[in-house]
């Protein structure tokens, strides 16, 4: 790890969950802070594979950030859940590599909760990997319906609650705001 590892302190598990918008956005804000401290960061996206997101476009320009877009799109739109499961397993294997390496200080598992809740990856494997991670490794988990066992393990849990959303008024997702 780089010199930044001296400043990372105790590794934390942070969760952004709930039905409201902003789970990934909050994680990206934390990534931005970590990058400002010269920390090596990795993001594994489990769902957003079909979208050309703003973070995907910008990540290639940033030093110290690895972004792996490994999803095949929204699971609820899938016509081949077997293919989605294989993609989730591959994403989880990549995630474990980042979590266990000596390079990355912060790892974001974006929308991993879907892969867990669809039983594409084993909850027990996720829990064991999180428990056995290096002591200074920070991990952020995003997605709706985070399993209670992960919530219990976490150091910080934030639930995003939807109060109002432009989609309800027929306003589609906006570039630079939603993706």
C-alpha positions, 0 to 999 in steps of 0.5 A: 500500500502507498503512504496513504495507508498510514492515514487510513486507520481502522478499516470500516464497513459502510452501507448505503441502503434503502429505497431512496436515490443516492446510495451510489452517489454517496459512495462516490462522494466518499471515493472522491474524498479518499482520492483527495488523500491519495488513497487507492480506490476500487469500485465494482458495479454489479448492475449498471453494465448497460449504462454509460454512466458519468462515473464510468466516463470520468473514472478513466481519467483519474489516477488511483481509481479502478472501476470495474463495470461488471453487471449486465443491466437491471436484473428485473429487466433480464431475460437470462438470469443464468447469465446474470448469475455468472456475471455476479459471480465474476464480479464477486471474485473481482471484489474479493481480489480488491478486498484482500489485496495490499493495494486498495484502501477503499473498495465500493461494492455497488449494488451488490445487495441485488446479487446477494438477495437473488442468491447469485452469490453466497451471503456467508462468503460475503460475510467471511470475506468482510470479516477477514479483510485487512485491518485497514481496508474500508468497504462500502456496500450499496443497494436496496434491502441490505441483508441484516447480517451485513448490517449487523457487521457494519460500522455505519449504516445509512438508509436512503428514504424516498420522499419525492422522485421526479420519475413519479412525475414522468421525468426520466433519468437525467445525465449528470444527475442520475447516471 
